[in-house]
Amino acid sequence: MILVSKLKIFSFFFVVCYFLVTPTLAIQTKDGTVYFAQPPRLVKAVTTRSETYVWSATYYFTLSLLPDAGVPLERLTITKTEGPGNIRYNQKKIIAFEGTHHKKGPQLAVEEVVVDRETNTVSVTFDPPVPPGKTFTIGLRPVRTPKYGGIYLFGVTAFPVGEKSYGHFLGYGRLHFYDSSNSYD
């Protein structure tokens, strides 16, 4: 009787430890599509310049890839979905680093940056991919901020590592630009 009781306690302890120590795995369907076990989170979107049509701004998008994501993040897309006109980006000045725009950590290796002017989408591929448990930031450098004031929405989608990966839409980064005026009427 005592042996059975001790065996039950040991079994319970083993099961609890197994789930605490075993990492979460990515989800892969029969057709090979890979999903995050827990998708990343869009933490914040900010701009360094909120005036219209000015130089030297950076749009920062901070994300958190949770420890139980199950798989590293390989690619991220950011698409301007709301706001007048297109935004031209300086493709060579797009950056990625661990941390936030106020507390920058080590640079992340970016393998490829693709800017699709027709869809207003920036796609950033990491090599190596961003491992689970990291908070990181992407910095986009427009040639100029938008010509017109207003609220601009940027849809953010994250793709896990995998030949056939499912893009998880994380939400919208919201940036507000104010009309610059040189007149003081």
Residue, then its C-alpha position, 0 to 999 in steps of 0.5 A: m500500500i505504501l509502495v503504491s502511494k509512493l509510486k503515484i506521487f512519483s508518477f505525478f511528480f514525473v508528469v509535472c516535471y516533464f511538462l515543465v522541462t519539455p520544450t513546446l514543439a511547432i505544429q505541423t499539419k499533414d500537408g507539411t504546413v508549419y505553425f507557431a505553437q504560440p504566435p509572436r506578439l506585436v508589442k509596439a510601433v513607434t516613429t522617430r518623426s511624426e511630421t509629414y514629409v520629413w527626412s531621417a525618420t525610422y519606424y520601429f516595430t517591436l515583437s516578442l517571440l514567446p519561449d513556447a513559440g515552438v519554432p524560430l521566426e524566419r520571416l516578417t512582413i510589414t504592409k501599410t494597409e491604411g493611409p493615403g499614398n505609398i511609402r518609399y523605403n530605403q532598403k539598405k537602411i532597414i535594421a533588426f536588433e534584439g531589444t526595443h528602440h530605446k534599449k537596443g541589443p545585438q544586431l540580428a542577421v538579416e539575410e534578405v530584405v524585399v520591398d514591394r512598392e506595389t503592395n507597400t510591403v517590406s519582407v525581412t528574412f533572418d539568417p539565422p532565424v530568431p529563436p523563441g524567447k527573444t524580444f526584437t525590433i525591426g527599424l524601417r527607414p522611409v525616404r521621407t515620412p508620408k506626404y499627408g497627415g493622418i493615421y497609418l496602419f501597418g499590418v505585421t505578419a510573422f512566418p515560422v521556419g519551414e519550407k511551407s510556413y503559415g503566416h500569423f497575422l499579429g495585428y496593426g502597428r499604428l503611426h500618426f503623422y501630423d501635417s507640417s506647416n511653414s506658415y504661422d497664419 
